[in-house]
Structure formats: structure tokens, C-alpha cells
Amino acid sequence: MRIAVVLGFLLLVGSAAGGSDVSRYQVERGSQLEKELGYEVSVQDKHDEWQSDSRDGIGIEGPAPEYVVKFHATAGGKLKDLFELDLALTDANGTLLHVPLAIRSRYNKENQVDVRFLIKKDVINRAVLTIRCGGPPQGEASYAIRLGEVPVISLPKKSMPKKSFTEAVAIAEQFLRGQKIDLSNGVLLRAEFRNYLRDERETPRWDITWALAGDKGVDVWVWQDGSAKLTRGRSSPRILPKKSLTEAVTIAEEFLRGQKIDVSKHMLLRAEFTINFINDRETPFWDIAWGLDHQRVIASVLQDGSAKLIRAR
């Protein structure tokens, strides 16, 4: 059964419970037993997790006082009869807390267990996750995982584009001409450098989208080395921009200068025409972002040419 639990840690205090017919195992990091169990557990600074999930890589500066712990397991193999995931906190005097995070009925047909919770950094070395499996008549097995031994995930190194926005669009246009795709009546809707991808194995790239005639669209990826790839095209939006992408960027830059914000040394990372519902109205606008190291400046440009500062930090 897929179970997701978010726990406000250290709010409950209880006592450990257990039975006599239990085979107990300590799971060492990197051990053969860990591989056989096949679970996934991760520990990450709470602010880093927010930043890694942010589209622009924007988060709260500085470390958080808590870690985010994520656990995933499939009820199969040694965990075939998984029925509970527990969290325990101990000190020199014994158990301070022992609480179930997920309980799985052995009679259900679903077999995924997912748990996410926060834990204070200063107690993680005293925290243990225990996977409980089995039961009568074969007996119970429990597998203890010391959270303090789980490596803390670091944010992937930020990558700035090696090709500027203008260069990437030119590469994509040339590539599409080689593919016999006519852009003469196309409308450039999006150019976004994906430098904070959630899947760290993916190479940073430009994603560039045009709307074509006949409610069709075309997407091109441009990699850091200048190579390009045609991806599945999306349908064109019902509303098209009244300002071109370059016009919208120029408007936003002029607006920011009026706000005493200089983006001349920043790189344009995203310009995307999007449609949101604002005050119960369909509102189309350009979403534009610049970056320099950890700084991000984000502005929007509406159809009438007015602009608004979203973020400058």
C-alpha cells in the first residue's frame, strides 16, 4: 500500500514495544543486506530540498535546523511481508520515542511504502528507522537503519549556460532548417535553460519552443556543447503573445532599470509565455528570469506591455 506520512518530529513520546519471537538485524551502510532489502532512504537539509524542487533553484539562504528524511520500500523479497516502519530516538538512558511512521496491512494488494518527515539535525545520530516484516507462523524480522549513517545529499553544482539565449535560439533555428521545419510563421514561446533539473543525471540544456501554424508546436533541446535534438511538439496555446519574446525581454530590462536593478551582467535563463488564472481571469504574460551565481531576478510582462517585478535576490 502506498503510504505517505509527514511527521512533525519530537511531538510524541512513547515506549518501545516488541515481541519475543523477533529476529533483529542491524543494517550497515553499503552492506549486502542493504542491497537485498532494496529500500531507498535519503537525508537532505530542508532548505536544500526546497531549492532542488524550485524551478529556478531558489531557496532560503543558509542551512536549516532540520533534515528532510525520505524513505521508500517495495514489499517484495526480504520485505515481502513488510507491515510496519518505526522511528525510535534514544539517549544514554534508553528510548525517548518509539512511534510507527507507516502501517501496512498484510492483506492488501498494493505494496509501496513512502514516508517523508523532518528531524532536528542535533538528534539524527540518535535516530533509528526499523522495518518490521513477517509474523506468525514464521516469526518476525526487524531491520534497523541508523539515520546518522546515511550520507546527507548535497545540492548539485549549479551550471550556467555555455551558450547564451541568442546563441541557443540560433542553433535551434539552424537545426530545424536541417529538419525541413519552416519557422517563417512560427512564434517563439519559450526559451528556458534547465540548470536545476531534479534528475541530476540529466545534462543542463536549453528548452526552446515555437508555435507553428495549424495549432502545432515544436520543441528543441540545445545542449551545452551546441548539439540539438527535436523533441515531441506541444499544441499551440489558444492565446498568442502580443509582444515577441525579444520585445518582452527589452520591456522587462527597461522596467528593471527604472527599479534601479541592473541585469546587464546576469544571464537570461528563462523567457516563457504562459497563461495563468489571476483573480478568476485568464491572464497571459511573459515570465522572464535572469541569473548570476546565486542571484535571481524574475519579472513578468503582460500583453499590454506593463511589467511587474516578481523577485530580485
Solvent accessible surface area in square Angstrom, and as a share of the most:
residue,aa,sasa,rsa
1,M,92,0.41
2,R,142,0.52
3,I,27,0.14
4,A,87,0.67
5,V,39,0.22
6,V,109,0.62
7,L,30,0.15
8,G,40,0.38
9,F,21,0.09
10,L,73,0.36
11,L,139,0.69
12,L,100,0.50
13,V,131,0.75
14,G,34,0.33
15,S,94,0.61
16,A,64,0.50
17,A,80,0.62
18,G,60,0.57
19,G,42,0.40
20,S,120,0.78
21,D,103,0.53
22,V,27,0.16
23,S,55,0.36
24,R,157,0.57
25,Y,102,0.39
26,Q,71,0.31
27,V,4,0.02
28,E,80,0.36
29,R,114,0.42
30,G,52,0.50
31,S,31,0.20
32,Q,116,0.52
33,L,39,0.19
34,E,28,0.12
35,K,140,0.59
36,E,83,0.37
37,L,7,0.04
38,G,52,0.50
39,Y,18,0.07
40,E,114,0.51
41,V,18,0.10
42,S,29,0.19
43,V,0,0.00
44,Q,19,0.08
45,D,11,0.06
46,K,31,0.13
47,H,23,0.10
48,D,39,0.20
49,E,8,0.04
50,W,108,0.38
51,Q,26,0.11
52,S,28,0.18
53,D,66,0.34
54,S,28,0.18
55,R,130,0.47
56,D,22,0.11
57,G,7,0.07
58,I,33,0.17
59,G,17,0.16
60,I,86,0.44
61,E,133,0.59
62,G,47,0.45
63,P,114,0.72
64,A,4,0.03
65,P,79,0.50
66,E,24,0.11
67,Y,34,0.13
68,V,2,0.01
69,V,0,0.00
70,K,82,0.35
71,F,4,0.02
72,H,49,0.22
73,A,0,0.00
74,T,56,0.32
75,A,13,0.10
76,G,32,0.31
77,G,66,0.64
78,K,96,0.41
79,L,0,0.00
80,K,126,0.53
81,D,46,0.24
82,L,2,0.01
83,F,30,0.12
84,E,24,0.11
85,L,1,0.01
86,D,4,0.02
87,L,0,0.00
88,A,18,0.14
89,L,5,0.03
90,T,49,0.29
91,D,49,0.25
92,A,113,0.87
93,N,147,0.76
94,G,33,0.32
95,T,62,0.36
96,L,72,0.36
97,L,5,0.02
98,H,42,0.19
99,V,21,0.12
100,P,66,0.42
101,L,7,0.03
102,A,5,0.04
103,I,109,0.55
104,R,20,0.07
105,S,56,0.36
106,R,112,0.41
107,Y,191,0.73
108,N,46,0.23
109,K,199,0.85
110,E,105,0.47
111,N,54,0.28
112,Q,42,0.19
113,V,1,0.00
114,D,33,0.17
115,V,5,0.03
116,R,75,0.27
117,F,0,0.00
118,L,47,0.24
119,I,1,0.00
120,K,84,0.36
121,K,56,0.24
122,D,123,0.63
123,V,12,0.07
124,I,13,0.07
125,N,122,0.63
126,R,89,0.32
127,A,1,0.01
128,V,34,0.20
129,L,0,0.00
130,T,26,0.15
131,I,0,0.00
132,R,46,0.17
133,C,5,0.03
134,G,8,0.08
135,G,7,0.06
136,P,118,0.74
137,P,138,0.87
138,Q,118,0.53
139,G,14,0.13
140,E,27,0.12
141,A,22,0.17
142,S,6,0.04
143,Y,14,0.05
144,A,21,0.16
145,I,7,0.04
146,R,85,0.31
147,L,1,0.00
148,G,36,0.35
149,E,66,0.30
150,V,9,0.05
151,P,79,0.50
152,V,71,0.41
153,I,66,0.34
154,S,85,0.55
155,L,49,0.24
156,P,51,0.32
157,K,191,0.81
158,K,47,0.20
159,S,33,0.22
160,M,61,0.27
161,P,9,0.06
162,K,153,0.65
163,K,57,0.24
164,S,38,0.25
165,F,26,0.11
166,T,95,0.55
167,E,86,0.39
168,A,0,0.00
169,V,16,0.09
170,A,52,0.40
171,I,42,0.21
172,A,0,0.00
173,E,57,0.26
174,Q,121,0.54
175,F,50,0.21
176,L,0,0.00
177,R,153,0.56
178,G,56,0.54
179,Q,88,0.39
180,K,184,0.78
181,I,40,0.20
182,D,101,0.52
183,L,34,0.17
184,S,89,0.58
185,N,124,0.63
186,G,23,0.22
187,V,47,0.27
188,L,31,0.15
189,L,12,0.06
190,R,21,0.08
191,A,1,0.01
192,E,10,0.04
193,F,6,0.03
194,R,75,0.27
195,N,19,0.10
196,Y,27,0.10
197,L,23,0.12
198,R,182,0.66
199,D,57,0.30
200,E,106,0.48
201,R,211,0.77
202,E,70,0.31
203,T,69,0.40
204,P,30,0.19
205,R,14,0.05
206,W,2,0.01
207,D,5,0.02
208,I,0,0.00
209,T,3,0.02
210,W,10,0.04
211,A,5,0.04
212,L,38,0.19
213,A,77,0.59
214,G,65,0.63
215,D,95,0.49
216,K,135,0.57
217,G,14,0.14
218,V,7,0.04
219,D,11,0.06
220,V,0,0.00
221,W,61,0.21
222,V,0,0.00
223,W,59,0.21
224,Q,27,0.12
225,D,115,0.60
226,G,20,0.19
227,S,52,0.34
228,A,26,0.20
229,K,102,0.43
230,L,69,0.34
231,T,28,0.16
232,R,221,0.81
233,G,36,0.34
234,R,120,0.44
235,S,78,0.50
236,S,18,0.11
237,P,43,0.27
238,R,189,0.69
239,I,50,0.25
240,L,82,0.41
241,P,20,0.12
242,K,157,0.66
243,K,62,0.26
244,S,51,0.33
245,L,3,0.02
246,T,82,0.48
247,E,87,0.39
248,A,0,0.00
249,V,15,0.09
250,T,66,0.38
251,I,41,0.21
252,A,0,0.00
253,E,51,0.23
254,E,96,0.43
255,F,53,0.22
256,L,0,0.00
257,R,145,0.53
258,G,58,0.56
259,Q,89,0.40
260,K,185,0.78
261,I,34,0.17
262,D,93,0.48
263,V,15,0.08
264,S,92,0.59
265,K,162,0.69
266,H,28,0.12
267,M,58,0.26
268,L,22,0.11
269,L,9,0.04
270,R,10,0.04
271,A,0,0.00
272,E,27,0.12
273,F,16,0.07
274,T,38,0.22
275,I,51,0.26
276,N,71,0.36
277,F,153,0.64
278,I,81,0.41
279,N,134,0.69
280,D,143,0.74
281,R,176,0.64
282,E,63,0.28
283,T,23,0.14
284,P,19,0.12
285,F,23,0.09
286,W,3,0.01
287,D,20,0.10
288,I,0,0.00
289,A,1,0.01
290,W,5,0.02
291,G,0,0.00
292,L,57,0.28
293,D,101,0.52
294,H,145,0.65
295,Q,87,0.39
296,R,7,0.02
297,V,7,0.04
298,I,13,0.06
299,A,0,0.00
300,S,9,0.06
301,V,0,0.00
302,L,67,0.33
303,Q,28,0.12
304,D,114,0.59
305,G,21,0.20
306,S,49,0.31
307,A,26,0.20
308,K,128,0.54
309,L,60,0.30
310,I,93,0.47
311,R,69,0.25
312,A,49,0.38
313,R,128,0.47
